[in-house]
């Protein structure tokens, strides 16, 4: 195909396909997908467990190198092909078998968004209770386990899912982009307010120092492994989202600059989350490491106890869980949008039909995940609840494999030079040399380390 024909085909594809209105819409949508429960809950928990400031430093280095390389790759492939993951792989592959890598990328968000919406429903319930003035009730021992074991918790999941599906029905510009433009600035504002309040509590300054000041004595190999895993989870890498959003990106949008802005947005929210949670828990517990490393219970058990001990606990609870709800919604919308785009591309469905099917998947798998803590708690897969199994399947197995498939596609099939051309048509591509080194040599090694470490941790062979 000559250049004129290719340009004409690209123009026709651009006209037919939904797109963001410009760079701001893209940046806020991608930031919305990146800024979610992984930042607000998972990042502070891991930072507390793996050394505070030294974990933060390692994470930043990995995000600006390894994370950058994968974000640019997936975005460029999406814009180059105007396809969601499966279509992007098929564009360069020989035969349908090559599309397996694309399908892995595409299926991941379809499996994540149902159980993610279950957690979003929990957040919705907590916000509702804080508005009702139930600060003391939420802090009671056993409240959280009792709530998730109650079958009525499904109602909160369905309420959260309904909002997500409604946004998808509205489309890319009028749904995904519009919601991101409103929610993301509000999210940042709330994060700043809650972080300032947390850092000004008596005894909180020690928590600030622990989180921000690197201490090499706290460094271990598992600090690196945990930071790599968090970077994957936090930046929406290997979830099909960046392929999809890249395919909505106009050709004059600067990929490198947009990626840098997403990095800044993601890091800022992660750091604000750390400053919201770690100083508050420090002040509440006197720096007790066991309290800091509470893991999954940190947001729903420990934090409500912290708020209940404060004079302005109800207001803090409302602001905090409103912030978490906004973060959960933007991420859930991005995850579901990737699935909708795949259905549109691969089966030729209308947006409404694709959204309806995605909605059915969310409801069916989400209800199963929610009931897995209650009436279906007898169902275990590899010793895990239904929700925990989906989390293990997607995050520990499928995402590293999907990222390896992208590395193979870029380095062995498409070629680094073609990615470079795609980026360079609208970007200075200042990190070109670093991009080449990571994609060709370091990224595959890092991904394999994540895969093996995650699997070994789940089966108890190592402790993370």
Beta strands, then each sheet from edge to edge (+ up, - down):
end
